[in-house]
């Protein structure tokens, strides 16, 4: 069996806060003008990616994980551990928080917790996001929520294209209007809404909040995790490593020309954010361009990427 990159068909999720930027920015065939999420590399049951090329065409990433573990280095994880998304926040997202592995396993039918991170692809001028809170105790947090003191409680942070934020489980957060983001996260779909601006769903009902669970999992007081990018320049590539945590490592590769890489012991998740080029391996050439997502299996060893392009690359 010839090893090759596994190109994936994105899954799109409609959201009350979604828009059309996924079509405008990447040319995706989105289902509606309320498309909020592109699940780009996913083995989660709520939106599994399908392989588009080669021997495994038509199979889901989840099926490959179970049936061909050698492609991933015979991992111990029962489920594919990561999920790559692109989010179009056409409106403010709900203020939310995610549980850690221990809480989710106990309270969400064995689901993983959700630590995530955001790379800001684009945003409107003076854009911001909600990141953390000002309560000093659980009692103060509960009281401020009950009294609706959102302006006093929630911390707002200015953002710009190219910014990176690490969002551990237990962090109150929300993307705000006019933001396009690549998210790398644990493969989980568990979210506890804290505040939703009084919005209604398509049936006219107030959207559900999950205050009891949210209060149980929120970190108090808030402590932002400071990340310091590590920048490495090699021949025709600049690699910026944003985070290396217990859950994932996330980097940006900026390629101009032909850049050679040596891997083999770990699989890589790759998303092309800008430009175009060619992925070269073992005498084969695979065209890549912005909006394309793929997995590089374990064992490919030497490969090259040529062209002018920018990728976000992650691995567990």
C-alpha positions in Angstrom: 0.0 0.0 0.0 1.5 3.3 -1.1 1.7 5.9 1.7 0.3 9.3 0.7 -1.3 12.3 2.4 -5.0 11.8 3.3 -7.0 14.7 1.8 -10.3 15.3 3.6 -13.7 16.6 2.6 -14.9 19.2 5.1 -18.2 18.9 7.0 -20.2 22.1 7.5 -22.3 23.0 10.5 -25.0 25.7 10.5 -25.1 27.9 13.5 -27.3 30.8 14.6 -24.2 33.1 14.6 -22.8 31.8 11.3 -22.4 33.6 8.0 -20.9 33.3 4.5 -17.1 33.9 5.1 -16.3 30.3 4.6 -17.5 30.6 1.0 -16.0 34.0 0.4 -12.6 33.3 1.9 -12.1 29.7 0.9 -14.6 29.0 -1.9 -16.4 26.2 0.1 -19.8 25.1 -1.1 -21.6 26.0 2.2 -25.2 24.8 3.0 -26.6 28.3 3.9 -25.9 31.9 4.9 -25.8 30.7 8.5 -22.8 28.4 8.2 -20.7 28.8 11.3 -18.2 25.9 11.3 -16.1 24.0 8.9 -15.1 20.7 10.5 -12.0 20.3 8.5 -10.2 17.4 10.1 -12.6 15.4 12.2 -13.3 11.9 13.4 -16.0 13.0 15.8 -19.3 11.2 15.4 -21.1 14.6 15.0 -19.2 15.3 11.8 -16.6 12.8 10.6 -14.4 13.8 7.7 -14.3 11.6 4.6 -11.1 10.7 2.7 -11.1 12.0 -0.8 -8.1 10.4 -2.4 -6.3 7.1 -3.0 -6.8 3.6 -1.5 -9.0 4.9 1.3 -11.3 7.2 -0.7 -14.8 7.1 0.7 -13.8 6.0 4.2 -14.1 8.3 7.2 -11.2 9.3 9.3 -12.8 7.5 12.2 -12.9 4.3 10.2 -9.2 4.6 9.3 -8.3 5.2 13.0 -10.0 1.9 14.0 -9.0 -0.2 11.0 -5.5 1.0 10.1 -3.9 2.1 13.4 -0.4 1.8 11.7 -1.2 5.0 9.8 -1.2 6.8 13.2 1.6 4.9 15.0 -0.6 2.4 16.8 -1.9 5.0 19.2 -3.3 4.1 22.7 -6.2 6.6 22.3 -9.5 4.9 21.6 -10.7 7.8 19.5 -8.9 10.2 17.2 -7.9 12.9 19.7 -8.0 16.1 17.8 -10.4 18.2 15.7 -9.6 21.1 13.4 -12.2 23.6 12.6 -12.6 27.0 10.9 -15.2 29.2 12.5 -17.1 32.1 10.9 -18.3 34.3 13.8 -20.7 36.5 11.8 -22.4 37.4 15.1 -21.2 37.1 18.7 -21.0 33.5 19.9 -22.5 32.5 23.2 -20.3 33.0 26.3 -19.3 29.4 27.2 -16.9 27.1 29.0 -15.8 23.5 28.5 -15.1 20.7 30.9 -11.8 18.8 31.3 -11.4 15.1 30.6 -12.3 13.9 34.1 -15.6 15.9 34.3 -16.6 15.1 30.8 -16.0 11.4 31.1 -18.1 11.3 34.2 -20.9 13.6 33.1 -21.0 13.5 29.3 -21.1 9.7 28.5 -17.4 9.3 28.3 -16.8 12.3 25.9 -13.4 13.9 26.0 -12.9 17.3 27.7 -12.3 20.3 25.5 -9.1 22.3 25.6 -8.7 24.3 22.4 -6.8 27.1 20.8 -7.5 29.8 18.2 -5.5 31.2 15.4 -7.1 34.5 14.1 -7.2 34.2 10.3 -9.0 37.4 9.8 -11.2 39.9 11.8 -12.8 43.3 11.4 -11.0 46.3 12.6 -11.1 46.8 16.4 -12.4 43.2 16.8 -12.3 41.6 20.3 -13.2 38.4 22.0 -14.3 37.4 25.5 -11.4 35.7 27.4 -11.8 35.1 31.1 -13.7 36.7 33.9 -13.2 39.0 36.9 -14.8 37.0 39.7 -12.4 36.0 42.5 -14.5 33.2 44.1 -17.1 30.7 43.0 -19.7 32.6 45.1 -18.9 35.9 43.4 -19.1 34.2 40.0 -22.5 32.7 40.8 -23.7 36.0 42.2 -22.6 38.1 39.2 -24.2 35.6 36.7 -27.4 35.6 38.7 -27.5 39.4 38.7 -26.6 39.7 35.0 -23.5 41.8 35.6 -22.0 40.7 32.3 -20.1 43.9 31.6 -18.4 43.7 35.0 -17.8 40.0 34.9 -16.5 39.3 31.4 -13.0 40.2 30.3 -12.7 41.5 26.7 -9.4 41.3 24.7 -8.6 43.1 21.4 -7.6 40.8 18.6 -6.0 41.1 15.2 -5.1 38.7 12.3 -2.2 36.4 13.2 -3.0 36.4 17.0 -3.0 33.0 18.8 -4.8 32.2 22.0 -4.7 29.0 24.1 -8.0 28.2 25.7 -7.7 25.5 28.4 -10.8 23.7 29.7 -12.4 25.8 32.4 -11.8 29.1 30.6 -14.9 31.3 30.0 -14.6 32.6 26.5 -16.5 33.7 23.3 -15.6 34.7 19.8 -17.2 38.0 18.8 -18.7 39.3 15.6 -16.5 39.7 12.5 -13.9 37.0 13.3 -12.6 34.1 11.1 -10.6 31.6 13.2 -8.9 28.3 12.8 -9.5 26.2 16.0 -7.4 23.2 17.1 -9.1 21.3 19.9 -9.6 18.0 21.6 -12.1 15.9 19.7 -15.1 16.9 21.8 -18.5 18.6 21.1 -19.3 19.5 24.7 -20.1 23.1 25.4 -21.7 24.7 28.5 -23.4 28.0 27.7 -23.2 30.7 30.4 -24.8 33.6 28.5 -26.4 34.0 25.1 -27.6 37.6 24.8 -31.2 36.4 25.2 -31.3 34.9 21.8 -34.0 32.5 20.6 -33.6 29.3 18.4 -35.4 28.8 15.1 -38.5 27.6 17.0 -38.7 30.8 19.0 -37.4 29.3 22.3 -34.7 30.9 24.4 -31.5 28.9 23.8 -30.6 26.6 26.6 -28.0 27.6 29.2 -26.0 25.1 31.3 -25.3 27.2 34.4 -24.9 24.4 36.9 -22.4 22.5 34.9 -20.6 25.8 33.9 -20.2 26.9 37.5 -18.8 23.5 38.4 -16.1 23.5 35.7 -15.1 27.2 35.5 -11.7 28.1 36.7 -11.9 30.7 39.5 -10.1 33.0 39.6 -9.3 33.2 35.9 -5.6 32.6 35.0 -4.6 33.1 31.4 -2.0 30.8 30.1 0.8 32.9 28.6 2.2 31.4 25.4 5.5 32.5 23.8 5.9 31.6 20.1 9.1 29.9 19.1 10.2 30.9 15.7 12.6 28.8 13.6 13.8 29.7 10.1 15.1 27.0 7.8 15.6 26.9 4.0 12.5 28.4 2.5 10.3 28.0 5.6 9.6 29.8 8.8 8.1 27.7 11.5 6.3 29.4 14.4 5.4 27.0 17.2 2.5 28.6 19.2 1.9 25.9 21.8 3.2 22.5 22.9 0.7 21.2 25.5 -0.3 17.8 26.8 -3.1 17.8 24.3 -1.6 19.2 21.1 1.3 21.0 19.4 0.3 23.8 17.0 2.6 25.6 14.5 2.4 27.8 11.5 4.5 27.0 8.5 5.2 29.8 6.0 6.7 28.4 2.9 8.4 30.3 0.0 10.1 28.0 -2.5 10.9 24.3 -1.8 11.0 23.3 1.9 12.0 19.8 2.9 10.8 18.0 6.1 11.7 14.8 7.9 8.9 13.1 9.9 7.9 9.6 10.4 7.2 9.0 14.1 4.0 11.1 14.4 1.1 11.9 12.1 0.4 15.6 11.2 -2.8 17.5 10.7 -2.3 20.2 8.0 -4.6 23.1 6.9 -3.6 25.4 4.1 -4.6 29.0 5.1 -3.1 31.0 2.3 -1.5 30.5 -1.1 -0.9 27.3 -3.1 1.8 24.8 -3.7 2.7 21.1 -4.0 3.1 18.4 -1.5 5.9 16.1 -2.8 6.5 12.5 -1.6 8.3 9.5 -3.1 8.1 10.8 -6.6 4.4 11.8 -6.4 3.1 15.4 -6.4 -0.1 16.5 -4.8 -1.4 20.0 -5.4 -2.5 22.0 -2.4 -4.2 25.4 -2.1 -5.9 27.5 0.6 -8.9 25.7 2.1 -7.4 22.2 1.7 -6.9 20.0 4.7 -5.0 16.7 5.0 -3.4 14.3 7.3 0.2 13.1 6.9 0.4 9.5 8.2 3.2 8.0 10.3 6.0 6.6 8.3 6.2 9.0 5.4 9.7 10.2 6.5 11.1 12.7 4.0 8.6 14.9 2.1 8.7 18.4 0.7 6.3 21.3 0.2 6.9 23.8 -2.6 5.2 27.0 -3.5 4.1 30.1 -1.6 1.7 29.0 1.1 0.9 29.2 4.8 -0.2 26.2 6.8 -1.3 25.5 10.3 0.2 22.2 11.4 -0.8 20.2 14.5 -0.2 16.9 16.2 -1.1 15.3 19.5 
